[in-house]
Every structure is written in structure tokens, then in C-alpha cells.
Amino acid sequence: MQTCSEKYSVMQITDLLNELQIHYELVGDVRSDLSFSSIKNPVHKGIYFIEEEYFENGKCLKDSLIITNAQVKNTKSNAYILVDNPQLVFYLICRRLFKKKTKGEIHPTAILNKKACIAKNVYIGPYCVIGSCEIQEKSMLYGHITISDKVKIGKNVEVDFYSHIGSAGLAWVWGDKGERIIQPQIGGVIIDENCFIGSGVGIARGSVNENTIIERETAIAQGSKIGHGTVIKEKCHLGNNVTLAGNCTIGESSFIGSGSVISSQVFIGANNVIGAGAVVTKSFYETGYVLAGVPAKVIKKVEKKLRGVPRS
């Protein structure tokens, strides 16, 4: 894995674009000793992406490489790579250079159940506790992670520090004498391929013969809690500290904003946006809407393709 402190030349970046088969146009002088940077923390001789509508924000940059879709007029102080989607191209380059890879290392402090089925090229970091589960190839568990019994993790899944997958949910009723009767949680968890699970995430297992299911290419940010038997369809994004109660369903490609709460057994249709801090108490079967507020109500139609990080 490379680090952001390493320096790159324009030619190295264009060679990578050729390798990725990305069409581009290079404008300006070839430069070297460049480092990947954010426009929010500009440095001298950085590598940035800037969308056309925010191009004026880059006026302060000098001797840098800017990936953009703007019409470039002045090339004296910077070099430019012109592409159709600067943010996508920047992310693809960063993923190729900086994404962690594994050859199957298991840290000596990790504790593994003898019945665990772990592919050869899975990384298991320090102080992980692995139960009788299945972890498929190229997955990465970074450290201090607990994976309980009856959990299946698909290919190329990343789980960040201090997350717990397969914990017990809580379902109970009052008994005849006023005592709390708790139902044991004996189901499982299925996490499909290419998912990202952030730090401090808790995913409860299914309650009886059901599974909590996270479908492929879903990303769950840090601190979120997923209730028992919940189903999150493919390509969803959950922001920080989202709470999904038991047995709810989130439709594919939906965006659940930070700090939002979805009540138990609620169904959310595909391609919807739940605003930050919203509380959803009733099912919403339509697709392509923004819901916000407490309780959540329809605000408007979704107008643009969703991004995990806002363009502005």
C-alpha cells in the first residue's frame, strides 16, 4: 500500500489513467513531486479534483495537478487533466494507489474458533475474536472486531475497528407475573460481497431462523446499529450513527442520513433518501423521494444521482 506522503509525477498519473482505460486530456507542463490533497486543506504541489461549478475555488493553487471537467484557459501555474467525472476519476486513482490489500495475514493476538471457515487471503487484525463463521476471500477485518457464530461474510468485505457482527438483538414480552421474558436470538448474519462496515458498527443476528442481511456493495458508516432480521438491499449507504430497528427493510440504492432512526418492521422503497436525524415510523413504498423530519415526511423528489460525499 502507498501512503499519501509519497510523491508522484504527472506521467505516473497519466500512466495509471491509461491502465484504467480512462479517457483524458492533459493540459499544461509535466510536473513531479506532487502529493494527493484535498481542496479543503490545500498544499503546494498537490493533486486535486475540482468540479466545473467549483473551479473558482482552485484559484489559490500553484504548481499543482488538477483533475477537472472545466474549460481551462490559464495553464501557467498548474497542470490539468480533463475528464468527464473528476470526482470519480480521483477516487479510482486513490483506490488503486492506497487501498489496503491482503495476502492472508492473521495477527497473533486474534482468537479463532476451530470451526471458522476462513479463506486463505483474508486479513484478520489484532485482537479480533472470530466465532464459528465463514469469511470469504479478500475480506479485511482491521482489529478489535468480534464476528459471532452463524455469520457469513462475502468476498472483498472491509470491516473497520471495534465493530461487532452477529450480536444478540433484544425481543421480549411481559410475563403473567410482570417479569420480562426475553427471546433468545439464534439466527445469523449474511454480508454480501464488496460491502464496507465502518468502525463501531453493531449488526444483530436474526432472532429465530432468520438472517440479518446486508446485500452487495452496501456501505455502513461508523457507529450505526442494525437490528435483528433487518434486510438492507444492494448499494445502500448508511451515514454515521444510523439506527435501524429489527425486521425493517431498506430498498436498494437508498441513502440513509446520519443520525436517522427507522422503526421496527418499516419498509423503505428503493432509491430513497432519508435526511439526517429523521425518524421514520411508517413504511414508504414509493421510490426516488427525499424524506426528512420527525416524524419523517416527503420533502421532494430525488433530483440527482446520490454521492457518499457531497460535491460541495
N, C-alpha and C positions, 0 to 999 in steps of 0.2 A: 504494500500500500504506500502511495506517495503521501506527502504532507504539504499543507498549504504554504509552508515556509520555503519550499523548493521553488527554483526559478525556471521559467520556460521562455522559449523564443516563439515568435510568430510562426516560424516554419514548423516548429513542433506541433502547434495548434492546428495549422492547416493540414499537416500530415495526418493528424487524428481525424479531422473532418473528412478527409479523403477515405480513411479507413472505415468511418461510419457511413460513408456514401451520402454525405450531406452536401447539397449544392450551396455554394457561397461565392462571393466576390471579394477579393482583397483590395483595399484601397489604402494607399499610403506606404510609408517606408517600413521595411522589415526591422523589427526590434527584438531585443533579447532582455534577459534578466527581469522578466515580468512575473508577478505573483497574483494568484486569484484573490479577488477582493470584492467587497460589497460597496455599492454606491452610497450606502448609509454610513460607511466607515472608509472614506477614500484615502488611498495612499499613492505615493509617487510610483509610477511604472506598474500599475495594476492591470488586471484583466477583468473586464466588467461586461454585463449585458444591460442595455438600455432600450426600452421600447420607444417607438417613434414619438408617442404623445408625451413622453417624459424626457425627450432628448436634451432639452434645455438644462436639465439637472446636471448634465455632464460637462458643463462649461468650465468647471474648475479643474478638470482632469488634464494632466500633462504627461507626455511620453508614455502613454498607456495604449492598450489594445481594447477596443470597444466593439462588442458584438451587438449589432443593431439592425433594425429594418428601416431606419430613417434615410432620407436622401442627404448624403454627406456632401458638403460644399467645401469645407476647410479641412485639409489633411496635414497641416504643418506641424501641429503639436501632438497628434495621435495617429495610430493606425486603426483601420476599421475592417471588420469582417461583416459583410452584408448578407443577411439571411432572412427568411420569411418569418421565423419564430425565434427571436433572440433568447427568450427565457428557456424554451425547450432545448435549444442547442447548448446553452450554457450548462444546463442540468445534465445533459447527456455527456458532455465533456467531463464535468466534475465526477459523474458516476464512474466513468471509465478510469479516471486517474486516482480517485480517492476511495472508492467503495472497498470495504473490507472483504477479504477472501480467506477461505479456509482450506487446509489440507487434512482436516480431521483431528485437530488438536483437542485434547481433553485435559483440563487443568487438574493437577494432582489433588487439589482440595475439593473437587467435585465429588458428590456421592451419587452412585448409580445403582439402581435396583438391578439385580441379576436378570430379571425378566424384561428389561428395557430393550427395545429393538431400535438400534441407532445405526444409521448409515455411516459408512467409513469416512466420508468427508464432511461430517458435522462438527462444528466448533462448540464446545461447552466450556464456558469460562469459570473463573474462580468462585467457589462456594455455591455452586448450583446443586440442587437436590432433585434428582430425576427418578420418578416412580416407574411403575410398570406401564410404559407408554411406547409410542412409535414416533420416531423423528426421522424424516426423510432427508435425502441428500442436499448438501449445500446450505443447510439451515445454520443460523448463528444464534447462540444463547450467550449473552455477553458476560453475565455474572450475577450472583446472588439471586438467581431465578429458581422458582420451585415449579416443577411440572408433575402433577399428580397422576395417579393411575387412570387408565381409560382415556388418555389424551392421545390424539393423533395430530401430528404437525407435518404438513406437507413440505414440498421442495422449496428451497430458497426463501425460507421464512426468517425474519430477523426479530428477535425478542430482546429488548433493552433491559438494563439493570433493574433489579428489585421487583420484577413482575411475578405474578402467581397465576398459573393456568391450571384450572381444574379444582379450585377451592370449592368448599361447600356453600351453596346458597341457603336461604332460610325460608322454609314454608312451614306454617304452624296453624293450629286452631286451639281454642279454649276447650278443655275437657269439662265433664259434668261437674267436677268439684272445683272449677276455676283454675285448674292447673294448665300451663302451657304444654301442648303436645306438639313436638317438633317432628316433622317427617324426615328421616334420613335421606340424604342426597346420594344416589347411587348410579347416576348416569355418567356421561362422558363429555368430551370436548373435541370438535374437529376444526382444525385451522387449515384451510386450503393453501395452495402454493402461492408464492410471491406476496405474502402479507407482511406488514410491518406492525409490530406491537411495541409501543413506547415504554418508557420506564414507569414503574409503579402502577401498572395496569393490573386489574384483577378480573379474571374471567371465571365465573362459577360454572360448575358442571351441570348437566341435566339432572332433573330431580329423580326420575324413576328410570324408564327405559329410553329416555330421550337424550339427545345431544345438544349442547350449545354449539352453534355452527357459525364460523367466520369464513365466508366464501373468498375466492381468489382475489388477489390484488386489492385487498382492503387495508387501509391504514388507520391505526388507532393511536392517537397521541397520548402523551403521558398523563397518568392519574385517572384515566377513565375506568369505570366499573361496569361490567357486563353481567346481567342477571341470568339465572339458570334457565335453560331451554330457549334462550334468545337466538334468533336467526338474523345474521347480517349478510345481506346478499352481496354479490361481487362488486368490486370497485367503489365501495363506500369510503368516506373519510369521516372520522370522528375526531373532533378537536379535543383540547385539553379538558380533563375533568368532566367528561360526559358521563351521565348515569342512565343506563338502560335497565329498567326493572325486568323481572322474569317473564319469559314467554312472549316478549314483543318481537316484531319483525320489521326490519329496515330494508326497504326496496333498493334495488341495485342503483349504483352511481349516485346515491344520496349523500348530502353533506350535512353533518350534524355539528352545529356550532358549539364552541367552548362553553362549558358550564350548563349545558341544557340537560333537561330531565325528561325522560319518556316513561310513562306509567306502564304497569304490567299489562300484558296482553294487547297492547296497542299496535296497530299495523300502520306503517308509513309506506306510501307508494313510491315507485321508482323516480329518480331524478328530482327529488325534492330537496329543499334547503331548510333546515331548522336553525333559526337565528340563535346567536349566543345568549345563554341564560333563559331560553324559552322553556316552558313547561307544557308538554303535550299530554293531555289526559284522555283524548278521544282519537279513534282511528281516522286516518285520512287516506282515502284510496285513490285520489287523483294523482296525476304525475306532472312534474315540472312547475312547482309553485314554491314560493318563499313563505314560511310560517314563522311568526315571532310573537313574543309577549307571554304574559301569564294571566290566564291560560293562553296557549298559542292560537293565533288566528291567521287566516290567509292575508298576506300583505300585497303580493303581486305575483306575476308570472316570472319564472327564471328567464333572464334575458341573454345571458352569456354563458359560454362553457365554463364550468367551475374549475378553480385552481386551488391547490392546497395552500399556496402562499399568494396573497393579494398582489396584483401588479403594481399598485401604487405604494 
